[in-house]
Amino acid sequence: MNFSQEAAALVSAGRIDIDRFKTPDWPDMIEEASSYRPVAVHFGLDAGRGDLDSKDWTAITALLEQTSTPYLNLHLNPEVTDYPSIPVDTSDKNQAKLIVQNLIKDVATAVGRFGAERVIIENVTYRDATGTTLRTGVEPIVICQVVKETGCGLLLDLSHARIAACYLGIEEKEYISMLPTDRLREMHFTGLKWVNGKLKDHWPALPNDWQALSWALKRIDKGEWATPWLLTYEYGGVGDRFKGRSKPEVMVEQVPRLREMIST
């Protein structure tokens, strides 16, 4: 689950049991979290923005090795700031072609360093013209194309997928079913909530959220999807972003429920 001081205290007291803490690529947090549980490091790397060549790959490799994290993650996240002449909700084929080429180029950069079997791409949120991520980046056909052409795996963020489906006007199970789940390597889960007119994640799971997870786990159990190495509960965290969203009582109730769901 996401590392937070609240979660660490619960783990230390034996009130919740997890296998790993998920942390950003922050050395200080990795060191702190590692004193409680092994760490799965999650990088803030974006594909589609054209800046991967400038990243410190030596430091990235060192963090992967330090934490024994098996996959390097990339977010399929072409943003409007990198394509100022392209509308967020573009449906123009020529504009989409340029974005897809850049997505594939960036993922191929990572694949060239680590091998296709160690790179996973994460689907991101989309909120139509009110957001910053270009629609092309969340189109299932595009995500499938990137996986096919680079050979990488999929990090399925269920909450991101459900948000994207909502704003695309597609039923969420239909949207998720169009993703390359045969290449599933990792999965993220959290609750959704409407906040100031926008559907957002990283909230406590409610009945609809549990139902979405149960449906996904059944697809895995039946062999319809590949089996991921890790399911991350993304409730809680550090900093202002997670203020009021790292409540111990939520973790104490929901973490055991998650463990029971994946063990049955």
C-alpha positions in Angstrom: 0.0 0.0 0.0 1.0 3.7 -0.2 3.5 4.6 2.4 2.3 7.0 5.1 3.2 7.7 8.7 -0.3 6.4 9.7 0.2 3.2 7.8 3.7 2.7 9.1 2.4 3.0 12.7 -0.3 0.5 12.1 2.1 -2.0 10.5 4.5 -1.5 13.5 1.7 -2.2 15.9 0.6 -5.3 14.1 -2.8 -3.8 13.3 -2.5 -4.2 9.5 -0.4 -6.7 7.5 1.0 -5.8 4.1 3.8 -7.2 1.9 5.3 -4.0 0.6 5.1 -0.3 0.9 4.8 1.6 -2.4 6.8 4.8 -2.4 7.8 7.5 -5.0 11.4 7.5 -6.2 12.4 9.5 -3.1 15.5 8.1 -1.4 14.6 9.4 2.1 11.1 7.9 2.0 12.4 4.6 0.6 14.9 4.4 3.5 12.2 5.2 6.0 9.6 2.8 4.5 12.2 0.0 4.2 12.5 0.0 8.0 8.9 -1.4 8.2 8.5 -3.4 5.0 10.2 -4.1 1.7 9.5 -1.3 -0.8 8.1 -1.2 -4.4 9.4 2.0 -5.9 7.0 3.9 -8.2 8.6 6.4 -10.6 7.1 9.6 -11.8 8.2 9.0 -15.3 5.9 10.0 -18.2 5.9 8.6 -21.8 4.8 10.9 -24.6 6.4 14.1 -23.3 9.8 13.5 -25.0 12.0 14.0 -22.0 13.1 10.5 -21.0 16.5 10.8 -22.6 17.4 13.5 -20.0 16.5 11.3 -17.0 19.2 10.0 -14.6 19.0 6.4 -15.6 21.9 5.5 -13.3 20.0 6.6 -10.3 16.8 5.0 -11.5 18.6 1.6 -12.0 20.1 1.9 -8.5 16.7 2.4 -6.9 15.2 -0.6 -8.7 18.1 -2.7 -7.5 18.1 -1.4 -4.0 14.4 -2.2 -3.6 14.3 -5.3 -5.7 11.4 -3.8 -7.7 11.0 -6.0 -10.8 9.5 -3.4 -13.1 10.2 0.1 -14.3 6.9 1.9 -14.6 6.0 4.7 -17.1 2.8 6.7 -17.2 1.2 7.1 -20.7 0.7 10.8 -20.1 1.0 13.1 -23.1 0.1 16.5 -21.7 -1.3 19.6 -23.3 1.8 21.7 -22.3 3.9 19.5 -24.6 1.4 19.7 -27.5 0.1 23.3 -27.2 -1.5 23.2 -30.7 -3.5 20.1 -30.0 -6.8 20.2 -28.1 -7.0 18.0 -25.0 -10.0 16.1 -26.5 -8.7 15.9 -30.0 -10.1 13.2 -32.4 -7.9 14.4 -35.3 -6.1 11.3 -36.8 -3.0 13.2 -37.8 -2.6 14.7 -34.3 -3.2 11.3 -32.7 -0.6 9.8 -34.9 2.1 12.2 -33.7 1.2 11.5 -30.1 1.2 7.7 -30.6 4.6 7.9 -32.3 6.0 9.8 -29.3 4.5 7.4 -26.8 6.1 4.5 -28.6 9.4 6.2 -28.9 9.6 7.0 -25.2 8.5 3.5 -24.1 11.1 2.1 -26.5 13.7 4.2 -24.8 13.0 2.4 -21.5 12.7 -1.0 -23.2 16.1 -0.4 -24.8 17.7 0.0 -21.4 15.8 -2.6 -19.3 14.3 -5.0 -21.8 10.6 -5.3 -22.6 9.9 -7.8 -19.8 10.9 -5.2 -17.2 9.0 -2.2 -18.4 5.3 -1.6 -17.6 3.0 1.3 -18.8 0.3 2.7 -16.6 -3.0 4.0 -17.8 -3.7 7.5 -16.5 -6.8 9.6 -15.7 -8.6 11.7 -18.3 -11.1 14.5 -17.6 -11.9 15.8 -21.1 -11.1 19.5 -21.8 -11.0 20.3 -18.1 -7.8 18.2 -17.7 -4.3 18.3 -19.0 -3.8 14.7 -20.3 -4.6 14.4 -24.0 -7.4 12.0 -24.9 -5.1 10.0 -27.2 -3.1 8.8 -24.2 -6.1 7.0 -22.7 -7.6 5.5 -25.8 -7.6 1.7 -25.4 -6.6 1.1 -29.0 -3.5 3.3 -28.4 -2.6 1.6 -25.1 -2.8 -1.8 -26.9 -0.7 -0.5 -29.8 2.1 0.7 -27.5 2.2 -2.6 -25.7 2.2 -4.5 -29.0 4.9 -2.5 -30.7 7.2 -2.3 -27.7 6.5 -5.6 -26.0 6.1 -4.0 -22.6 3.6 -4.9 -19.9 0.6 -3.2 -18.4 0.2 -1.6 -15.0 -3.6 -1.4 -14.7 -4.8 1.4 -12.4 -8.4 0.5 -11.9 -9.3 3.9 -10.6 -7.7 5.7 -13.5 -9.5 3.5 -15.9 -12.8 4.1 -14.3 -12.3 7.9 -14.3 -11.2 7.8 -18.0 -14.2 5.7 -18.9 -16.5 8.2 -17.2 -15.2 11.1 -19.1 -15.0 9.2 -22.4 -18.7 8.2 -22.0 -17.8 4.5 -22.0 -19.1 1.9 -19.5 -16.1 1.2 -17.2 -16.0 -2.6 -17.6 -16.2 -2.2 -21.4 -13.3 0.3 -21.3 -11.2 -1.9 -19.1 -11.9 -5.0 -21.1 -10.5 -3.2 -24.2 -7.1 -2.8 -22.5 -4.2 -5.3 -23.0 -4.9 -7.3 -19.8 -3.2 -10.3 -21.2 0.0 -8.3 -20.5 -1.1 -7.3 -17.0 1.9 -7.1 -14.6 0.7 -4.8 -11.8 -2.6 -3.4 -10.5 -3.6 -0.4 -8.4 -6.8 0.1 -6.5 -8.4 2.9 -4.5 -11.8 4.5 -3.9 -13.4 7.2 -6.1 -15.3 10.3 -5.0 -16.7 13.4 -6.7 -14.9 16.4 -5.4 -15.8 19.9 -6.7 -17.4 18.5 -9.8 -14.5 16.2 -10.7 -14.2 12.4 -10.2 -11.1 11.7 -8.2 -9.2 8.8 -6.7 -7.2 8.0 -3.5 -10.3 7.9 -1.3 -11.7 5.1 0.9 -13.3 2.3 -1.1 -17.1 2.3 -1.3 -19.4 -0.5 -2.5 -19.0 0.5 -6.2 -15.2 0.4 -5.8 -15.2 -3.0 -4.1 -17.4 -4.3 -6.9 -15.0 -3.1 -9.5 -12.1 -4.8 -7.8 -14.1 -8.0 -7.3 -14.9 -8.1 -11.0 -11.2 -7.6 -11.9 -10.0 -10.3 -9.5 -12.5 -12.7 -11.0 -11.1 -12.0 -14.5 -7.6 -12.9 -13.1 -8.9 -16.0 -11.3 -10.5 -17.3 -14.4 -7.4 -16.8 -16.4 -8.9 -14.2 -18.7 -6.3 -11.7 -17.6 -2.6 -12.3 -16.7 -1.8 -12.4 -13.0 -0.1 -9.3 -11.6 2.9 -9.5 -9.3 1.4 -6.8 -7.0 -1.9 -5.2 -6.1 -1.4 -1.8 -4.5 -3.9 -0.1 -2.2 -3.4 3.5 -3.0 -5.2 5.1 0.0 -3.0 7.3 2.2 0.2 9.1 1.6 2.3 12.1 2.7 2.0 15.8 2.2 -0.9 18.2 1.7 -2.3 16.1 -1.1 -3.2 13.3 1.3 -4.3 15.5 4.2 -7.4 13.9 5.6 -7.0 10.9 3.3 -4.7 8.8 5.5 -7.1 7.8 8.3 -6.0 4.9 10.4 -9.6 3.7 10.9 -10.0 3.4 7.1 -6.8 1.4 6.8 -7.7 -0.9 9.7 -11.0 -1.7 8.0 -10.0 -1.9 4.4 -6.5 -3.5 4.3 -7.7 -6.8 5.9 -10.6 -6.9 3.5 -8.3 -6.5 0.5 -6.0 -9.3 1.8 -9.0 -11.6 2.2 -10.1 -10.8 -1.3 -6.8 -11.7 -2.9 -6.3 -14.9 -0.8 -9.7 -16.5 -1.6 
